[in-house]
Amino acid sequence: MPILCKAECGNKATLKRPKTADALCKNCFFNAFELEIHETITRSHLFKPGQRVAIAASGGKDSTVLAHVMKLLNEKFNYGLKLVLLSIDEGITGYRDDSLETVKQNRDDYEMELKILSYEELYGWTMDRIVEKIGRTNNCTFCGVFRRQALDRGAQLLKVDCVATGHNADDIAETVLMNILRGDTARLRRCTDIKTGGAENSIPRVKPLKYTYEKEIVMYAHFKKLVYFSTECIFAPNAYRGHARAFLKDLEKIRPSVIMDIIHSGEQLQIRESVKKPIRGICSNCGFVSSCQPCKACVLLEGLNRSLPKLGIGKRSKSEKMKAQQDLERQVILREKANLVKNDF
């Protein structure tokens, strides 16, 4: 006997929602999926009419669905937004060059302006060259830090009012677990915020998909026949996030609501006043948002340019010792050269 759609539309159910376990037909699933994102946007007051909003586009399922839904909701509920696409080219051969073709397809499909910025033009390095320098360990640290700042740089160039990212519920739950495992109290409370930044000289970022399950994003993209790039980054298998993701998937098999449970727990966390927390400010070197001086991106870039790829990895005191050691070695070399010149006369 066929199962009828729980929304009582009279149609046969074609899927079971991972988030609610409701049996729905495709159209009712689309409607529920889109309305939940609309409620997230309106309840959290993410946008204001007339704003210029950049959608961080990677060509993957999350950013593709975000671009599609944002265009649909903007027209359906008259948000009054000007939507543009912002994409970052990390310089990963066989991955990002292919995904950017999908981004360009999204640009044509959704009729949005597209801006592509590369690590090469921003930092003088590509991820391929960085991995050659440092190996497959800690490479995601470089990519993550540079990408976050690259989005800020791109948003500034596009003169947008905010940046919408495709972070979904699974991503946020994984980040909560990672910060707990690392004991990172500074980021533990902030990582569940649906809106970050927005201080002086800072362009805010918002997460319209904060309460949207990854499985439902895949289902939506599949049934809507959206074009997206599904290959995983070739450097990602060694990422620390992968362990948190595997752990979360194991928990989800036992308790399907664990993703939302972790997010709500993260939202309710309170850090004691006695705990020292970094103060977000502006990097004195590059002028972008940072909680340290100089910012992490500037430290990592300096390490690459000075042939100290481990600079900025691990504790700050270790980085400072490495810089001091290299400065000392340079001084010794300069003295030796000066003595050679002196002896020639």
Protein Blocks (a to p, Z undefined) as FASTA:
>chain_A
ZZddfklnopacfbdcfklopacdfklmmmmmmmmmmmmmmmnomacehiacddddehia
klmmmmmmmmmmmmmnonopacddddddehpghilmmmmmmmmmmmmmnopacddddfkl
mnopafklmmmmnojnhklmmmmmmmmmmmmmmmmmnopabdcdfbdfklmmmmmmmmmm
nopaklmmmmmpcbgghiehiacdddfklmpcfklmmmmmmmnopacdfbdcfklmmpmk
lmmmmmmmmmmmmmmmlmmmmmmmmmmpccdfklccddddddfklopacfbdcdfklmmm
mmmmnopakgoiajfklmmmmmmmmmmmmmmmmmmmmmmmmmmZZ
